[in-house]
Amino acid sequence: MELKFEANPIEQVESDAVIVIAFDKESAASGLTPEVTMAVNAATGGWIEELYESGEFAGKSLEMSLLHRPTGLRAKRLLVLGGGKARTFSAAELRTAAAAAVRFLKSKGVRSAALALDAGDSLDGLITAAAEGAILGDYELDHYKTGEKETQPLESFGLVAPGADGAMNEALDRALIVAEAQNFARALASEPANILTPTVLSHRARAMCIGEALQCEVMDASAMRQLGMGALLGVAQGSAEPPVLIVLRYRPFDEAAGGVHLGLVGKAVTFDSGGISIKPSENMDKMKYDMCGGAAVIGAMQAIARLKPRIPVTAIVPAVENMPGSGAQRPGDIVTTLSGRTVEVLNTDAEGRLILADALYYASQQGCTHLVDVATLTGAIVVALGHLNTGVFANDDALLERVLAAAREEGEKFWPMPLDEEYKDELKSPFADLPNIGTRWGGAITAAMFLKQFADPLPWVHLDIAGTAYLEEKKPYMPKGPTGVAVRTFVTLATSWQG
């Protein structure tokens, strides 16, 4: 998709469709309707106003009404897009609205579209969000389907802001970089496990680094065994597919003062059968998504390399299959982690925390000063937060606020969870330093507490994306499948950190 910026009046824009935002009746009655929407209403002889009066359109969020051959416009169609309440409409809502508009117009055979915005102080942020939304909304996960596709991608998407500075093209450049990174993560996560094995994932990561400001190292089982990564290797030992540890390094040319070195750690279980503690067959096909954390980290590194923040960033992705083969890890086994701590494996389906334990500790050995990990870790977080919010756990308030601020800026919903020291009492084993699971209650918290033992004393944040990593059903703004959650937050976290 070609992104472009236009400063011409919306009436002069030539496109298959132009899009304007119209808010709910209360906002419209309060005079909060965007100027560009009022201009389009006047140019079309009051068509938008008639929509409200007829009750056909109320301005609710993502509500849409399409007019063909609109009077007074050069565009072939006019799409009026509901924005909800004007006072709460933000860049996050605009991103979602743009994605929904693109998906709607694609279904109508539209190949070019332009979204009208009012010029203003925050226009660059709005342009970035709208362009990201368009790219994310245009993306389809149908590359394994044969025959004619249900919809065709848009050829071009324009952002129209009369009188705005042409420097807004920089906002489009950032949007393209970040949205492409998120789509790259979604593409990785959508691959079936028979194609995207741990080894193939490492090949995709290495190929991504070609021509970028990234170094890639791939560690095999032999190297991990020499280091002592017993927890990671224990998870992998039931599969015929060998494990790998993917390490991506970005180093800035002009490094900020302060000695900050951000470590991003992403769980990549390319398929999780549960091992000997095998999962129920229902929905097991979704266990190809158990590598969404690793995909998010790899995607974020692509954007980080292109946007060039002033702090070094190292990404570590432990990639394994968890299978119930003849050599598989058994409940009751005890493994020795890279840190030297021993872990009693009470449930082989609690494997993500085992591979992350070695990866987090390895990150600290690589000189990282701040750690953030991301994983589809527990069903318990879905019980607690549903599919709307990512659960966030931390041992450091300052780093927690940085991550939450980045998520707010990017419109990703994160919710802080407790991690009181008393929860450690749920992690006791008579035979080893730690068990890999706690009691039935507070499962997401005890899983995070387990990880904390391998991140301390470094500032650390854990993101449990089990409920937000993929959509069970399609939405107006995104198809069913992986979401690429956390990619944008990681990019903003790195690029906004000045030392």
N, C-alpha and C positions, 0 to 999 in steps of 0.2 A: 504494500500500500504506500502510495506517495502522500506525504504530509506537506501541506503548504499553508502559508499565512497570507491573508488578504486584508488590505486596509480599505477596500472599496465599500460603498454603501451596499447593504444586503440586497437592495432592489436590483443592483447591477450584476450580481453574481450569477454566472452561468454554470449550472450544475443539474444533475438529475434530480437532486432534492436539496432544499435548504431546511435547516432545523432551527426553531426558536424555542426558548424556554418560557413557559407560562405558569405562574404560580396559582395556588388555590384562591377561592373566591375572597376569603378574608384578606389575603395579601393584596389581591388586585383592588379590592375596595379601599385599602389603606394607601393606595398610590405606590405600591412597591413593585409594580410590573416593570421589567427592564425596558429601557428606552427603545432598544432595537425591536422588541416585541410590539411596542406601541406603533413604531414606524411601519412594521409589516402589517399590523392591523389596519392602519390608515391606507397603505398602498393597496390592500386587497378589498377596500370598501367596507371595512368593519367585520370581516369574516371571523376573526378570533373572538370578537365581542359577541357575535351571533352564536358561536359555540357555547359560550357560557350561558347566554340567555335561554338557549334551547334545552339546556341540561345535558347535552351530548358530551360536554367536556367540563370537568370541575377543577382541573389543575392538580389533581392528586399525583403523588410521586409515581413516575414512569407511565402515567396515562398518556395515550397518544391519539392524535387525530390527523388524518392525511387528506390533503386537498390536491387534486390534479389540476394542471393548467391554471395556477393562481394568477388572478388579475393583478397587474402592477409589478410583477416579478418576472425576471428572465428565466428563473429556474423552472423545471418541468413540474416539480411537486413542492408542496410546503408541508412539513411535518411540525405540528405543534406538540411539544413534549412537556408533560407535567413535571413541575419541580417541587411540588408540595408547598411547605411553608417557606416564604422568602427569607424570614429572619434566621432560619436554621440551615438554609441552603449553603453548602460549603463546597470546597474543591473536591472533597470525597464524594458528595452527592453528584457533582457534575461528572466525575469520572464514571460513576455507575450509569448515569443518565446517557452519557455519550455512547457507552458500550451497548446499552439497551436500544438506543436509536439505530445504531449501526446494524445490530442483529435484526431489527424489525425491517429496516429498509432493504437489507440483503434478501430477505424472504420475498420482497416485492420485485426483485430483479434490478434494483438500483445499483449502479456501478460507481457513481461519484456522489459525494454529499459534502455539505458545508454547514458548520454550526456557527450561529451568530452569537457574539458576546458583546457586552458593553465595555468600552474602554474604561480603565480605572487603575488605581494604584496597585492592585493585586492581580492585574491581568496576566502577568507572566506565569504565576502559579495556576491560574484557571486554564490557561492555554496548555500548560504541561499536563494537568489532570485530564482535560478533555481529549487531548491527543493520545495519552496513555489509554484512556477508556476506549477510544476508537480502535486502537491496535489490539487491545485485549478482547474486545467484543467481536472483532473480525476473525479471530483465530478459531479454527475448527480442529477437532481431534479425529478426523475421518480419513487419515492417510492410508489406512489399511482397507478401506472400502474400494471395491472395484466398480467400474461403470460410472455413470454420470453422477456428479455430486448434487446433493439437495440444494445447496446454495453456492454461489460463486463469490469470491472475495471482492471487496471494494477495490477499485483501481486507485482512487484518490479520496482524501478527506481534507477539507479546508477549515481553517479557523478564521472567522470573519470578525474583525474589530475595527470599525471605521475610525480613522484618526490616530490609531495606535502606532507606536514606533516599530519600524521594520526590524529592530534588534530582537523582536520576539521570536525570530527564527532560532535563537539560542534555546528558548524554551522547547521548541519542537525537537531540536537535536537531543536534548536530555530525555524528553518523552520517548523518543524512538529507542534510545539506548536502554532505558529502564524497562519499557514494555517488552522489547525483544528479549531481554534477559528473563523476565517473568514467563514469557511464552516458551523460552528454551527450557526452563524448569518444568513447565507443564508438559512439554513434549517428552522429556526424560521420564517423568512420572507416569505418563500414559502408556509407555511401552510395556508389552506383555513380558512376563518373567522368562519365557523361553527364548526371547531375543535379547533383553537387557539383563544379562548376567553381571555379577560384580566385575568380571574382566572387561566386558563390553562397556560398562559404565566408565571404567578407567580410560578406555580408548576414546570415548566421547569427551571426557574431561581433557585429555591430552590434546585432542584435535581442536577443542575450543581455544586452547592457549596459543595456537599457532598464529603469529602476527599480533598477539596481544602482549601487554606488559605483565606477563604472568610466567612463572616457572612451575613446572609440574613434576612431581616425583610420585612414583607408584611403588609401594612396598609390597612384596609378596609374602607368602606364609613363612618361608624360610627366614626372611629378615625379621618378621614379627616374632618368630620363635626365639631368635637370638636375643632380641630385646626383652623378651619375657611377657608378651601380651597374651597371657593365658586365658583371660576372660573373653577376648575377641575370638581367639582360635577355638575355644571350647564351643562357641555358638556355631562356628562354621564346620565342625568336624563331621557332621552327619550328611553333608552335601558333597556330591561329586564336583560341584563348582568351587574352585579355590577362592579364598577371600583375598581382598586387596585393601590396602590403606592408601587413599588418594590424598596427596598433600599439594595444595596450590598456594603459591607465594606471590604477593604483590609488594613491591618495594617502591616508595615514591622517590622521584628525583630530588625534590625539595622537601625534606622531611620536617614536620612541625616539631617544635621544641616540646619537651615534656616526657619523652621516652615512652609514649603510649604505643602498644603493639596489640592490635585487636585480633583475637582468635575466634573463628567461626567454626563450629563443629556440627556436622549434620549426620544423623542416623540414615544409613542406606541398607536396609534389609530388602534385597531385590525381590525376594519372596519369603513369606513367613507362614509356614505350615503350623507353627507352634512347636515343632520338634516332637519329642516323645510325648509331651503334654499337648497332644494334637488338638487343633481347633475344630469346632463343628464345621461340617461341610457347607452349611448355609453361609453365603457371603464370603467364602474363602477366596473367591476370585478377586476380591478387593485387596487382598494382601500383596498384590503387586505394588500397591500404593505405600507400602511400608518403607519406601525409600524417598518419600517426599521431602523429608528434612535434608537429606543429602542433595537432592535435586535443587532445593532452594538455595543451599550454600553455593553450589556450583554455578547456578544462574546468577546469583548476586556477585560472584567474583568476576563474571564476564563484564557486568556493568561497572564494577569498581575499577577494573583495569582500564576501561575506556574513559571514565570520569576523573580518574587520577586524584584521589584524596591525598592529604598530606601526612597520613599515618600509615605505617605498614600493616598489612592484613594477611593473616595466614588462615587458610581453610583446611580443615582435616575431615575427611569423609571415610569412616570405616564401612566397607561394603562386603556383605556376606549374604548367603542364603541360609535359612533355618529349616532344615529338613530332618525327617525321622529315619535316616539311613542306618545301616548296621553299625556304623561307627559313631552314631549320634550321642551327644551328651545326655546323661541320664539324670532324673531327679535324685538328689542326694549326692551328686558329684561335688567335689570341692576344687575350685580353680584358684590359681595365684595370678593376681593382676599385675600390670606393669608397675604399679606403685609398691608392690610387695604385700599388700593386704590380700587376705584369702576370703573367698566368697563361697558359701554353700548354695548350690543351685537347687532350690526347692521346686521351681517351676520353669521348665525350659521355654515356655511361652513368654517369659519375662526376659527376653533376650536383648532388647534394645538397650537397656541400662547397662548390660554387661559390655557390649562393644563400645558404648559411650564412655564407660569408666576408663578403659585403656586409652581412648582417643583424647579425652579431657586431660588426663595426666600427661600424655605425650605432648599436647599443646603447651602445657606449662614448661616442659623440657625444651621446647622450641623457642622460648623467650617471650611468649605471649604474656601480656600484663593484665588483660581483661578478656574474659571468655563469655561467649554466648553460644548455647547449643540449641538445636531445634530437632524435634523428633515427634513422629506419630507414636507416642509412648504408651498411653494408657486409655482403656475404655472408660476408666473412672472419671477422666476429665470431661468426657462427653456427657456422662450422667450429671456432672456438676454444672456444666456451662452450655450444653447442647452444641449446636453447630454454628453458633453466632460468634463466640469469643474464643480466642486462644488463651489457654491458661499460662500465666507467667509466674515464675518462682525465682527468688534471688537471695543472695547472701550479702548484697551491697546496695544500699538505697540510692547512691549516686548513679551507679550504672543502671539500676532499675529505671530511674527517672529518665535517663538518656534514651533507653530503649522504648519506654512508653511515649516519650515525646516524639521520637522518630515514627512510631506507629500511628500516633494521632495525626502527624503531618501527612502521612501517606494514606490515611483513611482505613487502616487495618485495625480491627477491634481486638484489643488485648485486655485481659483482666487479671490484676494481681491476686495471687493466692497466698495463703499463709504458709510459713515454713518455720514454725516455732521449734526450738531445740528439743522440746519434749517429744516431738514426733520421732526422734531418733530411738526412743525407747521401744518403738514398734519393730525395730530392726536388730534383733538379737538372735544369735545362733549358739548352741552349746558346742559346736564343732569347728566353727570358723569365725573370722573377725566380723563378717556380715552375712546375712541371708540375702538372696536377690529379690525377695518379696517380703512385705509386712503382713499384717492382719487384713481382714476383709475390709475394714473401714479406712477411708481416706487414702485410697490406693494411689491417686495421682500425687498426693503429698509425700507419701513414703517413697514412691519412686524418685521424686525430686530430691528427697533427703538422702537417698542412696547415692545419687549423682554428686551431691554436695560434698560427700566425703572425698571425692577424687578431684574436685575443683578447688576446694579450700587450700591455701588461704587467699587465692586470687579472687578479685571481684568477679562474680559469675551470675549469669541469668540463664534460666532454662525455659524454653518455649515448648509446651505440649500442644501440638497441632493435630492431635488425633481427631478432633471434631471439625476442624476447619481446612484440612489439607485437600479434601475433595468434596464435590457435590454429589449427593445421592440422586438428585433429580435436576434437570436443567432449570435455569433461571432466565428471566428476560435479558439479562446482561451477560450470561456465561453458560456454555453448554455443560451437560453432565460430565464429571470427570475432575481431574486435578485442578486446583486453583492457583498454585504458585504462591501461596501465602508466605509471608515473611521476606520475600525477595526485596520488595520496595523498602521495607523497614531496614533491612541490613544495609542497603545502598545508602539510604539517608543517614543512618547511624555512622557509617564510615566517612561520608563526604562532609558531614556537618561537624566532625570532630577535628578541632584545630590544634589540639595539643593539651 
